[in-house]
Amino acid sequence: MARIAILLDDRCHPKECQWECQAYCPPVRMGQECILEGPLGKPIISETLCIGCGICVHKCPFDAIKILNTPEADPNEIVHRYGYNGFRLYRMPIPPPQGISGLLGPNGTGKTTALRLLAGREVPNLGDYAAGGSWPKVLEHYRGTALRAHFERVAKGELRTVLKPQYVDRLSEEPISVREYVERGGPRAAAVLEEVGLTARADRKLSDLSGGELQLVAIAGTIAADADLYLIDEPSSYLDIVHRLQVARVLRRLGETKSVLVVEHDLGLLDYLADQAHLLYGEPAAFGVITHPIPMRTAINTYLTGYLKDENVRFRPEAVRFVSHPPKPTTRLNVLVTFPALEKEYPAFHLGVGVGSVAKGETVGIVGPNATGKTTFVKMLAGVEAPTVGGVAPGVTVSYKPQYLKATQAASLRERAGALSGDPSFDGKLFERELVPGLHLDGILDVALTDLSGGELQRAAVALALARPATLYLLDEPSAYLDADERMSMARLIRRQVERQAVSALVVDHDVYLLDLACDALMVFRADAPDGSRGRGDGPFPMREGMNRLLSTVGITFRRDAETLRPRINREGSALDREQRAAGEYYYEAP
């Protein structure tokens, strides 16, 4: 076994603690220099002298230390390392000469680092963080491999690479128009704007765009470039299911002639997009290991089961299992929440929602394209927006998690929960026993909310919402910023909590896997006017009927994987696709 000591630099505040890590370390107390003060005033932990007791991990008031016992790592496989006690990446993905490969793994295991190294934005240091990266060393290290040829072309400037940024919201800071940004990418700007549906917004300023529109701009600017290798980092963020499929079709056409590498957490979309995938496993913010390429279907099934046969590595304690959940018998449905027909009138938009009801223990998904009124409907039920026509039935208590989150308090999640613990509208025991472990919040309980990442803040917000006793839980896009593991964990937790407490939930989301795991029924929203000035929502419908209504408008069909029962998008024009379209069955349940 190898021991890895990780110091999370952003969490370590040595001027605000008593250096408990050093004071309580057994080797230090025996006179060994296991934990020393580094040149930046922060601890340096010797992995050689560390005995793996874990005392420093528990004593650190900021949860800034990780001590991991891992299978013996081959030092020849380390690709990049950030400092002595920093993150390290093992192995590299191999870009295909042509076609699309995927990168699939938890956040913080090195996917974006791998893309930057392949693009030449950083030079691999092969573990020698002090000396830094050197192309001659890299070329010598990969001599006789396919990566040698790749890095040699990168080093000489012969390989044209383009990297789509992960955080597209930063584009809004640039004072230029959509057309100007895409034209910077390359000569295909006009054609690409048409492909991604941005022609009508080409002259709008980036600062005036929504998150989904900025994502489309980033993708358009990337594929407009004339490159040999396209590195696409999380193309589905902020996009609804319609635009996700539109982007997927554009990328598939690109992959017919070019080499494309995609990082994506929407498993259904990645399955449709890529021909093969590299899996990543490890410990977030500590280390990541990249597997050899695996055919796409096998890659996702392996990711769900959590066991790599070729390497004899188990990276998930238990397999993720999908089930074929037929509609619950009507005799078992006890209606808990009923809402009348609702309407909301804005100057440029009108929303109409039909009469509906939600039963005890039932989770209902809300699906449909963006700008059709899903969030407006949820806000009306939450009391944030007053409906123009209709109203929510009295006696319904609501707990609401909004779509957009912004931490305004410097308090930690533990302090926030503690402040609410005396409030009868907050269940502190449920928060501690079920929600913190279920959403993997243990490591960030003492981190200030303002210092949390987007995914951490999302999980914290969902936990606080579910800890409030309510009749109806309203969760608007709970999968935003989450990786595939976190999305599936959240889906199962939401379903379990709703059934156990005999309450109801409405979940707005675009991830088909999350909806399939969490929901019993669906409400379907659509544009009710060609110019997008009217939206319409109906339901809830049984899962199969709701998905059929949605997918018939998107123009894709799903089947269930024979091994895992997960939903899979059929290739357009395949025999099964044609058969399901002819039968009007766009979403098949397993027999």
Protein Blocks (a to p, Z undefined) as FASTA:
>chain_A
ZZdddddfklpcfklcghlmmmmmmklmnopafbccdfkopacddfklpgolommmmmpm
nlpaccdddddddfklpfbdgdjklccdehjadddfbdcddddddehiopmmmmmmmnop
accehhpamnopafklmmmmmgoiaklmmmmmmmnopaccddddfblmlmmmpccdfklm
mmmnmmmlmmmmmmnopmmmmmpcfklpcfklmmmmmmmmmmmpccfbdcdehjlgopaf
klmmmmmmmmmmmmmmmccddddfblklmmmmpmbdcddeddehiaccddddddfklmmm
mmmnopafklopafbfbdcdddddddddfklmccfbdcdddddddfkbccddddddddeh
iacddeddehiopmmmmmmmnomaccfbdcddehiacddddfbdcdfbfbdfklmmmmmm
mpmkbcfklmmmmmmmmnopmlmmmgcfklpcfklmmmmmmmmmmmpgcfbdcdehklgo
iafklmmmmmmmmmmmmmmnopadddddfbfklmmmmpmbdcddddfbfklpaccdeddd
dfklmmmmmmmmnopacdddfklopacdddehiaklmmmmmnopabccdZZ
